[in-house]
Structures are given as structure tokens and as C-alpha cells.
Amino acid sequence: MMILLTILIYFAALFLFSRLTNKNADNDTFFRGNRKSPWYMVAFGMVGASISGVTFVSVPGMVMRSDMTYLQACLGFILGYAAVAFVLLPVYYRHNLTTIYSYLDKRLGTEAYKTGSWFFILSKMTGAAVRVYVVCIILQQYVFDTLGIPFYVTVVAMVFLIWLYTRRGGIKTLVWTDTFQTTCLFTALVLIVLTASESLGSGVTEVFRKVNESDMSRIFVFDDPRSTQYFWKQFLSGIFIVVVMTGLDQDMMQKNLTCKTLCEAQKDMCTYGFAFFPANFLFLSLGVMLVMLAEGNGIALPHTGDELLPMFAASGYMGQMVLVMFTIGIVAASFSSADSALTSLTTCCCVDIFNRPSDESFRKKVHFSLAFIFAAFIICFKLVNSTSVIDAIYIMCSYTYGPLLGLFAFALFTRRIPLGRWVPVVALSSPVLCFVVDSVSQSLWNYRFGYELLMLNGTLTFSGLWLLSIGRK
């Protein structure tokens, strides 16, 4: 009941923010926040929105199988955010865009515009469903199963609450709720780290010295190019992951486009870009602490890394406060990404797909319908999930975001015009060809593509568009 009470109090706070920010809200408020968001609030809130419940649950457990090598990708993230700030943001602000896919319409034509929008909808619906799945499955296991509540009821209830506090204020509400949720997330993380330090019988400084001396503290892998953890694969993939999952993602860019000026949006982007390395270092350090705690007390480690932090939180080994803070952390992280996903999907459908940006009644119907579809996706993911959650997201996004990478690269760095009817064919064929290449590579050379599959996918899309295009007149 402690977890349930914590969740209810948390959502009460979100509804309070919603009430305070949705006065006189219209479609411009919902879609663009009236372009009045303070950049520092957007930057701080975006850290929590980008981390999500997947990071909170999965990243600490990653040390069990890949040490701290995930930080190699985080280094790439920094350059990726710089690329978004100084290459993509100026384009979006120059054209005064509500959705970033409108740029494809201006540059490549209607077919590219619609193709990009549909790929975003598929990518975001899938990725956000995985993120909310994380918190729902944990709450189901530790709370709602004991109450006899089915999983699908849990999912529907959670999505309904998200819809309820985003249905009027939209992106303006989210700038404020993200700030609140990021505060909750990092407060929870720091308190759990402090509690883990106390459980190890050492001060914080001594514990981090032990973390540094642990075999799991390895960050860089330069000796095995075939490994998915090889530095250059992780580093370059980190750059492209940020470019596509932030710079080419309406969900992430919609908040940045609420800043007053381009300069403020760039400050916002660079500020939270640099925050990811220390944030993920703290998550991974917590994972090392928990493994040391398990080994020192004869506690069996879980079969998967995703279960490491939930196991300690739910067992009560570190006290009820950790259980409460863990609940706050995963709920804050998961819903700070899920609520913005639902808002951006609504924006994309109203503006890009149906071309009805001014129809407020229609926007409300779309918002509700997408909430229903969103819940269905989460329930479906439970039936097929069989891998680490964070890897599952990146694998799926390598297939669905790759065509977006190719489309935007073609629009930005060439002056050619693709033959319209072939754009959807190229965008759909590239992920299929990537799957074939990956399967053949594993069969013949025992080489499995990692996050670099994203770059291959984008390259194939770009090449196909080039071959089926004409020079600009």
C-alpha cells in the first residue's frame, strides 16, 4: 500500500501543475507552448524526459554484462546534441515549424513529408510503449498482483491518468511537469545511492573508490572490433542515436521549439546534452554498488540486469525509504517521457497527417484515440518482450528511425529532389534490407550488428533516395 499511496500523491501533484498551466489553453498552447518557455526549465526537464524509466531500471543492471561501457555511447551523445543544436535547430527556427516533419514537405515534397510523419508515429508509439511498460510491469509485480488487478487494467489506468493531465495544456503543461518529475527522479537516485553507500558500511567517497577499483568499472573497449561494445561502434552510434532520437524526433524537439529564440533553444540543448554523462555514470555506479552489496551478503544476483535495482528496492533490504524513492524514480522517469510522447503524437497527427492544426475539438478526439492505441501497444509489448528493455528500444529504433535519418540527411545535404512515389518504397525497403544484412552477417561471419544498425539503415535510405531522384532545377 505504500507504493500505491506514493503514486496517488505523485499524480495529485501532476494534476495541480496541469490546473495551473492550462488556463486559456488553445491549440497554439498545446502544440508550441506559445513560444514562451524559459530555456533553463526546458533543459532541466528534458534530462528527466530523455532518461525515462528504462534508464532508471536497466542502466544500473548493465554493469552485470557489459561493465560501464555504456558510457562510451554517452560520450557520443555530447557531440550528437551539439550537432542537433547547431545544424538542425537553426533550420527548424528559420522555418518557424510546429512539427519538424513540415521541413520535409518544404524541401522534398508531400510524399517525403507523410512518410517521415508516419515513421515517427510508429517509432514513438513503439518506444514510448516500452518505456511505460517498464513501470507498469514493476508496479504489477510488486503491487497490483497482490490486489488481484489484471495487467491490462493497470496499463489502462496509467495511460488514462497521463491523458487526463495532458489533455488541455499539452506541451506548456509538460515543460512544468517535466521540471517537477526530473527533480523527483534525481532526488530518488541520489538518496538510493546514499542508502547503498550506508549499506556497504562506507562513506560516499570510499564507496566510489571501491567502484573505481572494481572490475566492472571498465569503460573503454579498444581491443575487439567485433564486439558490440567496441569503442568506435558505441561512440559513433551514440552520436547518431541522439541525432535521430532527439533531433529528428518531434517529441523531443517540440519542447525545444517552445523556447523564445533560437539562441535560448541552443543553450537548452547543449546544457542538458552535457548532463547525460554524469547522470549515467551515477546510474552505473549504483549498479556496481548493488552487485558488491549482493556479493558481500550472499544475495543471489538476478538472471537479468533489469531486475537488479527492483530486486533490492522491493526486498526491503535497504529499508522502506528506498522502496518509496524507487517508486517515485521510475514513475517520474517513465511518465515524463510517456506524457510528452502522447502530446507529440497528437501534434503530428493533427498537423502532419490530417492537416487540421486549428481544430481544437478534433485535437481532443485525436488525443483520446491515441491514448487508447498507446495502451494497446503496451499490452502487446508484454506478450513479445524477451530481451533487455533498453536494448529492445534501441534495436527497434534502429529499424524505425533509420529512414528518418536518411530522409533528413538527404534534405539537408543535397539539392536533389526524390521521385515522390518511390520515397515510401525506399523508406520501407531499407529496414527490411538491414534485417537481411544482419541475419546474413550473423550466419556467415558470426558478426551481429549493434546500435550501428541505425547508421546502416540511414545510409541505405539516403542511397536509395539518391538513385531515385533528379537534380533541383
C-alpha positions as CSV (number, residue, x, y, z in Angstrom):
1,M,0.0,0.0,0.0
2,M,3.0,2.3,0.5
3,I,3.7,2.2,-3.3
4,L,0.1,2.9,-4.2
5,L,-0.1,5.8,-1.8
6,T,3.1,7.2,-3.2
7,I,1.7,7.0,-6.8
8,L,-1.5,8.7,-5.8
9,I,0.3,11.6,-4.1
10,Y,2.6,11.9,-7.1
11,F,-0.3,12.1,-9.6
12,A,-2.0,14.6,-7.4
13,A,1.0,16.9,-7.8
14,L,0.9,16.5,-11.6
15,F,-2.8,17.4,-11.7
16,L,-2.0,20.5,-9.7
17,F,0.6,21.6,-12.3
18,S,-1.9,20.8,-15.0
19,R,-4.6,23.0,-13.4
20,L,-2.1,25.9,-13.0
21,T,-0.9,25.8,-16.6
22,N,-3.9,25.1,-18.7
23,K,-5.9,28.3,-18.2
24,N,-7.0,29.8,-21.5
25,A,-5.2,27.0,-23.4
26,D,-5.7,26.7,-27.1
27,N,-4.1,24.7,-29.9
28,D,-1.0,27.0,-30.0
29,T,-0.6,26.4,-26.3
30,F,-1.0,22.7,-26.7
31,F,1.4,22.4,-29.7
32,R,4.0,25.2,-29.1
33,G,3.5,26.5,-25.5
34,N,3.0,29.9,-27.1
35,R,6.8,30.0,-27.6
36,K,7.3,31.4,-24.1
37,S,9.1,28.6,-22.2
38,P,12.2,29.5,-20.1
39,W,15.2,27.7,-21.7
40,Y,16.6,26.6,-18.3
41,M,13.4,24.9,-17.3
42,V,13.2,23.1,-20.7
43,A,16.8,22.0,-20.3
44,F,16.3,20.6,-16.8
45,G,13.1,18.9,-17.6
46,M,14.5,17.4,-20.8
47,V,17.1,15.5,-18.7
48,G,14.3,13.6,-17.0
49,A,12.3,13.2,-20.1
50,S,15.3,11.7,-22.0
51,I,16.4,9.4,-19.2
52,S,13.0,7.6,-18.8
53,G,12.1,4.7,-16.6
54,V,14.1,2.4,-18.9
55,T,17.3,4.1,-17.8
56,F,16.3,4.1,-14.2
57,V,15.7,0.3,-14.2
58,S,18.0,-1.0,-16.9
59,V,21.2,1.0,-16.8
60,P,22.3,0.0,-13.2
61,G,22.0,-3.6,-14.2
62,M,24.0,-3.2,-17.4
63,V,27.2,-3.5,-15.3
64,M,26.4,-7.2,-14.9
65,R,27.1,-8.0,-18.5
66,S,28.9,-5.0,-20.1
67,D,30.5,-3.1,-17.2
68,M,30.4,0.7,-17.7
69,T,31.0,0.5,-21.4
70,Y,27.6,2.3,-22.0
71,L,29.4,5.5,-21.1
72,Q,31.2,5.2,-24.5
73,A,27.8,5.9,-26.1
74,C,27.2,8.7,-23.6
75,L,30.4,10.5,-24.8
76,G,28.9,10.3,-28.3
77,F,25.7,11.8,-27.0
78,I,27.5,15.1,-26.3
79,L,28.6,15.5,-29.9
80,G,25.2,14.4,-31.0
81,Y,23.5,17.2,-29.0
82,A,25.9,19.7,-30.4
83,A,25.0,18.6,-34.0
84,V,21.3,19.0,-33.2
85,A,21.8,22.4,-31.6
86,F,23.9,23.9,-34.4
87,V,22.7,22.0,-37.5
88,L,19.0,21.1,-37.0
89,L,17.7,23.8,-34.6
90,P,18.6,26.7,-36.9
91,V,16.6,25.0,-39.8
92,Y,13.6,24.5,-37.6
93,Y,13.6,28.0,-36.2
94,R,14.2,29.6,-39.6
95,H,11.1,28.0,-41.0
96,N,9.0,28.6,-37.8
97,L,7.9,25.0,-37.7
98,T,5.2,23.5,-35.4
99,T,6.3,19.9,-36.4
100,I,9.8,19.2,-37.7
101,Y,8.5,17.0,-40.5
102,S,7.0,20.0,-42.2
103,Y,10.5,20.7,-43.3
104,L,10.4,17.6,-45.4
105,D,7.4,19.0,-47.2
106,K,9.1,22.3,-47.9
107,R,12.3,20.5,-49.2
108,L,11.3,17.1,-50.6
109,G,7.6,17.2,-51.2
110,T,4.4,15.7,-49.8
111,E,5.4,12.0,-50.1
112,A,8.6,12.5,-48.0
113,Y,6.6,14.6,-45.5
114,K,3.9,12.0,-45.0
115,T,6.5,9.1,-44.9
116,G,8.6,10.9,-42.3
117,S,5.5,11.6,-40.2
118,W,4.3,8.0,-40.3
119,F,7.7,6.7,-39.4
120,F,7.8,9.0,-36.4
121,I,4.3,7.8,-35.2
122,L,5.4,4.2,-35.5
123,S,8.8,4.8,-33.8
124,K,7.4,6.9,-31.0
125,M,4.4,4.7,-30.3
126,T,6.7,1.7,-30.1
127,G,9.4,3.3,-28.0
128,A,7.1,5.1,-25.6
129,A,5.1,1.9,-25.1
130,V,8.3,0.1,-24.0
131,R,9.1,2.9,-21.5
132,V,5.7,2.8,-19.9
133,Y,5.8,-1.0,-20.0
134,V,8.8,-0.9,-17.6
135,V,6.9,0.9,-14.8
136,C,3.6,-0.9,-15.4
137,I,5.2,-4.4,-15.2
138,I,7.1,-3.5,-12.0
139,L,4.0,-2.0,-10.3
140,Q,2.1,-5.0,-11.4
141,Q,4.6,-7.4,-9.9
142,Y,5.0,-5.7,-6.6
143,V,1.6,-4.0,-6.0
144,F,-1.3,-4.9,-8.2
145,D,-0.8,-8.7,-8.5
146,T,-1.3,-8.9,-4.7
147,L,-4.6,-6.9,-5.1
148,G,-5.8,-9.2,-7.9
149,I,-5.8,-6.4,-10.5
150,P,-5.0,-7.7,-14.1
151,F,-2.1,-6.2,-16.0
152,Y,-4.3,-4.7,-18.7
153,V,-6.3,-2.7,-16.0
154,T,-3.1,-1.3,-14.6
155,V,-2.0,-0.2,-18.1
156,V,-5.3,1.4,-18.9
157,A,-5.4,3.2,-15.6
158,M,-1.9,4.6,-16.0
159,V,-2.5,5.8,-19.6
160,F,-5.8,7.3,-18.5
161,L,-4.0,9.4,-15.9
162,I,-1.5,10.6,-18.4
163,W,-4.3,11.6,-20.8
164,L,-6.1,13.4,-18.1
165,Y,-3.4,15.8,-17.1
166,T,-2.1,16.5,-20.7
167,R,-5.4,16.8,-22.5
168,R,-5.7,20.6,-22.2
169,G,-2.3,22.3,-21.6
170,G,-0.3,20.0,-23.8
171,I,3.3,21.0,-24.2
172,K,3.0,24.0,-21.9
173,T,1.9,21.8,-19.1
174,L,4.8,19.3,-19.8
175,V,7.5,21.9,-19.5
176,W,6.4,22.4,-15.9
177,T,5.7,18.8,-15.1
178,D,9.0,17.7,-16.6
179,T,10.8,20.0,-14.2
180,F,9.0,18.5,-11.3
181,Q,9.5,15.0,-12.5
182,T,13.2,15.5,-13.1
183,T,13.6,16.8,-9.6
184,C,11.9,13.7,-8.2
185,L,14.0,11.4,-10.4
186,F,17.4,12.8,-9.3
187,T,16.3,13.2,-5.7
188,A,15.4,9.5,-5.7
189,L,18.6,8.5,-7.4
190,V,20.8,10.4,-5.0
191,L,19.0,9.1,-1.9
192,I,19.2,5.5,-3.2
193,V,23.0,5.9,-3.8
194,L,23.5,7.3,-0.3
195,T,21.5,4.4,1.2
196,A,23.5,1.9,-0.8
197,S,26.7,3.5,0.5
198,E,25.5,3.2,4.1
199,S,24.5,-0.5,3.5
200,L,28.1,-1.1,2.3
201,G,29.4,0.4,5.5
202,S,31.4,3.1,3.9
203,G,31.2,6.8,3.2
204,V,30.3,8.1,-0.3
205,T,34.0,8.9,-1.1
206,E,35.2,5.4,0.0
207,V,32.4,3.7,-1.9
208,F,33.2,5.5,-5.2
209,R,36.9,4.5,-4.7
210,K,35.7,0.9,-4.5
211,V,33.6,1.3,-7.6
212,N,36.6,2.7,-9.4
213,E,38.7,-0.3,-8.4
214,S,36.0,-2.8,-9.4
215,D,36.4,-5.0,-12.5
216,M,33.0,-3.6,-13.5
217,S,34.4,-0.1,-13.8
218,R,35.8,-0.8,-17.3
219,I,34.6,1.9,-19.7
220,F,36.6,1.6,-22.9
221,V,36.9,-1.3,-25.2
222,F,39.5,-0.9,-28.0
223,D,40.8,-4.5,-28.3
224,D,37.9,-6.3,-30.1
225,P,36.3,-4.6,-33.1
226,R,33.9,-7.5,-33.4
227,S,32.3,-6.7,-30.0
228,T,29.2,-4.7,-29.9
229,Q,30.9,-2.8,-27.0
230,Y,33.8,-1.7,-29.2
231,F,34.5,2.0,-28.6
232,W,34.1,3.4,-32.1
233,K,30.8,1.5,-32.6
234,Q,29.4,2.8,-29.3
235,F,30.8,6.3,-29.7
236,L,29.6,6.8,-33.3
237,S,26.3,5.1,-32.5
238,G,25.8,7.5,-29.6
239,I,26.1,10.5,-31.9
240,F,23.6,9.1,-34.4
241,I,21.2,7.9,-31.7
242,V,21.0,11.5,-30.4
243,V,20.6,13.0,-33.8
244,V,17.6,10.7,-34.7
245,M,16.1,10.1,-31.3
246,T,16.3,13.8,-30.3
247,G,16.9,16.0,-33.4
248,L,14.6,14.0,-35.7
249,D,12.0,13.2,-33.1
250,Q,9.0,15.5,-32.8
251,D,8.6,14.5,-29.1
252,M,12.0,15.8,-28.0
253,M,12.1,18.8,-30.4
254,Q,8.6,20.0,-29.6
255,K,9.8,21.2,-26.1
256,N,12.9,22.8,-27.5
257,L,10.8,24.7,-30.1
258,T,8.8,26.3,-27.2
259,C,11.8,28.4,-26.3
260,K,11.6,32.1,-27.2
261,T,14.6,32.3,-29.5
262,L,17.0,30.0,-31.4
263,C,19.8,31.1,-29.1
264,E,17.9,30.0,-26.0
265,A,17.0,26.7,-27.6
266,Q,20.7,26.0,-28.4
267,K,21.7,26.8,-24.8
268,D,19.0,24.5,-23.6
269,M,20.2,21.7,-25.9
270,C,23.9,22.0,-25.1
271,T,23.2,22.2,-21.3
272,Y,21.2,19.0,-21.0
273,G,23.5,17.3,-23.5
274,F,26.4,17.6,-21.2
275,A,24.3,16.3,-18.3
276,F,24.0,12.8,-19.6
277,F,27.5,11.5,-18.9
278,P,27.5,12.3,-15.2
279,A,23.8,11.1,-14.9
280,N,24.5,7.8,-16.5
281,F,27.8,7.4,-14.6
282,L,25.8,7.7,-11.4
283,F,23.3,5.1,-12.5
284,L,26.1,2.7,-13.5
285,S,28.0,3.3,-10.2
286,L,24.8,2.4,-8.4
287,G,24.7,-0.8,-10.3
288,V,28.3,-1.7,-9.2
289,M,27.3,-0.8,-5.6
290,L,24.3,-3.2,-5.7
291,V,26.4,-6.0,-7.2
292,M,29.0,-5.5,-4.4
293,L,26.2,-5.4,-1.8
294,A,24.8,-8.7,-3.2
295,E,28.2,-10.4,-3.2
296,G,29.1,-9.2,0.3
297,N,25.9,-10.5,1.8
298,G,25.4,-13.8,-0.1
299,I,22.5,-12.5,-2.1
300,A,22.0,-14.3,-5.4
301,L,22.1,-11.9,-8.4
302,P,19.0,-11.9,-10.7
303,H,19.1,-13.5,-14.1
304,T,18.8,-10.2,-16.0
305,G,20.2,-6.8,-15.2
306,D,16.7,-5.2,-15.5
307,E,15.9,-7.0,-12.2
308,L,18.9,-5.8,-10.1
309,L,17.6,-2.5,-8.8
310,P,13.9,-3.6,-8.5
311,M,15.1,-6.7,-6.5
312,F,16.9,-4.6,-3.9
313,A,14.1,-2.0,-3.7
314,A,11.3,-4.5,-3.3
315,S,13.1,-6.8,-0.9
316,G,13.1,-4.1,1.8
317,Y,16.8,-4.9,2.4
318,M,17.7,-1.2,2.3
319,G,14.6,0.0,4.1
320,Q,11.1,1.3,3.2
321,M,12.5,4.7,2.1
322,V,14.4,3.1,-0.8
323,L,11.2,1.4,-1.9
324,V,9.3,4.8,-1.8
325,M,12.1,6.6,-3.6
326,F,12.5,3.8,-6.2
327,T,8.7,4.1,-6.9
328,I,9.0,7.8,-7.3
329,G,12.0,7.5,-9.5
330,I,10.6,5.0,-12.0
331,V,7.2,6.7,-12.1
332,A,8.8,10.1,-12.7
333,A,11.1,8.9,-15.3
334,S,8.6,6.8,-17.2
335,F,5.8,9.3,-17.2
336,S,8.0,12.3,-18.1
337,S,8.7,10.5,-21.4
338,A,5.2,9.0,-21.9
339,D,3.2,12.2,-21.4
340,S,5.3,14.1,-23.9
341,A,5.1,11.2,-26.4
342,L,1.3,11.3,-26.3
343,T,1.4,15.1,-26.8
344,S,3.8,14.9,-29.7
345,L,1.9,12.1,-31.4
346,T,-1.3,14.2,-31.1
347,T,0.6,17.2,-32.6
348,C,2.0,15.1,-35.5
349,C,-1.4,13.6,-36.3
350,C,-3.3,16.9,-36.2
351,V,-0.7,18.9,-38.1
352,D,1.0,16.5,-40.4
353,I,-1.4,13.6,-41.1
354,F,-4.8,15.3,-41.1
355,N,-3.7,18.9,-41.7
356,R,-6.1,20.3,-39.0
357,P,-3.9,22.4,-36.7
358,S,-6.6,24.8,-35.7
359,D,-9.4,22.4,-34.9
360,E,-9.4,22.2,-31.1
361,S,-12.3,19.7,-31.0
362,F,-10.6,17.4,-33.5
363,R,-7.3,17.6,-31.5
364,K,-9.1,16.4,-28.3
365,K,-10.6,13.4,-30.2
366,V,-7.2,12.5,-31.6
367,H,-5.5,12.9,-28.2
368,F,-8.0,10.5,-26.6
369,S,-7.8,8.0,-29.5
370,L,-4.0,7.9,-29.3
371,A,-4.2,7.2,-25.6
372,F,-6.3,4.1,-26.3
373,I,-3.9,2.9,-29.0
374,F,-1.0,3.6,-26.7
375,A,-2.4,1.4,-24.0
376,A,-2.9,-1.4,-26.6
377,F,0.8,-1.1,-27.7
378,I,1.9,-1.5,-24.1
379,I,-0.2,-4.6,-23.6
380,C,1.1,-6.1,-26.8
381,F,4.7,-5.5,-25.9
382,K,4.3,-7.6,-22.7
383,L,3.5,-10.6,-25.0
384,V,6.6,-10.3,-27.1
385,N,9.3,-8.8,-24.9
386,S,12.3,-11.2,-24.5
387,T,15.4,-9.0,-24.2
388,S,16.8,-6.2,-22.1
389,V,14.4,-3.4,-22.3
390,I,16.9,-0.7,-23.1
391,D,18.4,-2.8,-25.9
392,A,14.9,-3.6,-27.2
393,I,14.2,0.1,-27.6
394,Y,17.4,0.8,-29.4
395,I,17.0,-2.2,-31.7
396,M,13.5,-1.2,-32.7
397,C,14.6,2.4,-33.2
398,S,17.5,1.4,-35.4
399,Y,14.9,0.0,-37.8
400,T,12.2,2.7,-37.5
401,Y,14.4,5.8,-37.0
402,G,16.9,4.9,-39.8
403,P,14.6,6.0,-42.6
404,L,14.1,9.4,-40.8
405,L,17.9,9.8,-40.6
406,G,18.2,9.1,-44.4
407,L,15.3,11.5,-45.3
408,F,16.6,14.4,-43.3
409,A,20.3,13.9,-44.4
410,F,19.1,13.9,-48.0
411,A,17.1,17.0,-47.5
412,L,19.9,18.9,-45.6
413,F,23.0,17.9,-47.5
414,T,21.8,17.5,-51.2
415,R,20.0,19.7,-53.6
416,R,18.2,16.8,-55.3
417,I,14.5,16.1,-55.4
418,P,13.4,12.4,-55.0
419,L,10.8,10.9,-57.2
420,G,7.8,11.2,-54.9
421,R,6.1,7.8,-55.5
422,W,9.4,6.0,-54.6
423,V,10.0,7.7,-51.3
424,P,7.8,5.3,-49.2
425,V,9.2,2.3,-51.1
426,V,12.8,3.3,-50.2
427,A,11.9,4.1,-46.6
428,L,10.2,0.7,-46.1
429,S,12.8,-1.3,-48.0
430,S,15.8,0.0,-46.0
431,P,14.8,-1.6,-42.7
432,V,13.9,-4.9,-44.4
433,L,17.3,-4.9,-46.1
434,C,19.0,-4.1,-42.8
435,F,17.4,-7.1,-41.2
436,V,18.6,-9.3,-44.1
437,V,22.1,-8.0,-43.8
438,D,22.2,-8.5,-40.1
439,S,20.9,-12.1,-40.4
440,V,23.4,-13.0,-43.1
441,S,26.2,-11.4,-41.2
442,Q,25.5,-13.5,-38.1
443,S,25.2,-16.6,-40.2
444,L,28.3,-16.3,-42.3
445,W,30.7,-14.3,-40.1
446,N,29.2,-14.6,-36.6
447,Y,29.0,-10.8,-36.6
448,R,26.0,-9.2,-35.0
449,F,25.2,-5.5,-35.7
450,G,24.6,-3.4,-32.6
451,Y,23.5,0.2,-32.4
452,E,25.5,0.8,-35.6
453,L,22.5,-0.7,-37.4
454,L,21.0,2.7,-37.3
455,M,23.8,4.2,-39.4
456,L,23.5,1.4,-42.0
457,N,19.7,1.9,-42.2
458,G,20.1,5.7,-42.7
459,T,22.8,5.1,-45.3
460,L,20.6,2.7,-47.3
461,T,17.7,5.2,-47.2
462,F,19.9,8.0,-48.4
463,S,21.4,5.9,-51.2
464,G,18.0,4.8,-52.4
465,L,16.7,8.4,-52.5
466,W,19.8,9.5,-54.4
467,L,19.4,6.8,-57.0
468,L,15.7,7.7,-57.4
469,S,16.0,11.4,-57.6
470,I,16.7,14.3,-60.0
471,G,18.7,17.4,-59.7
472,R,16.9,20.5,-58.5
473,K,16.0,22.9,-61.3
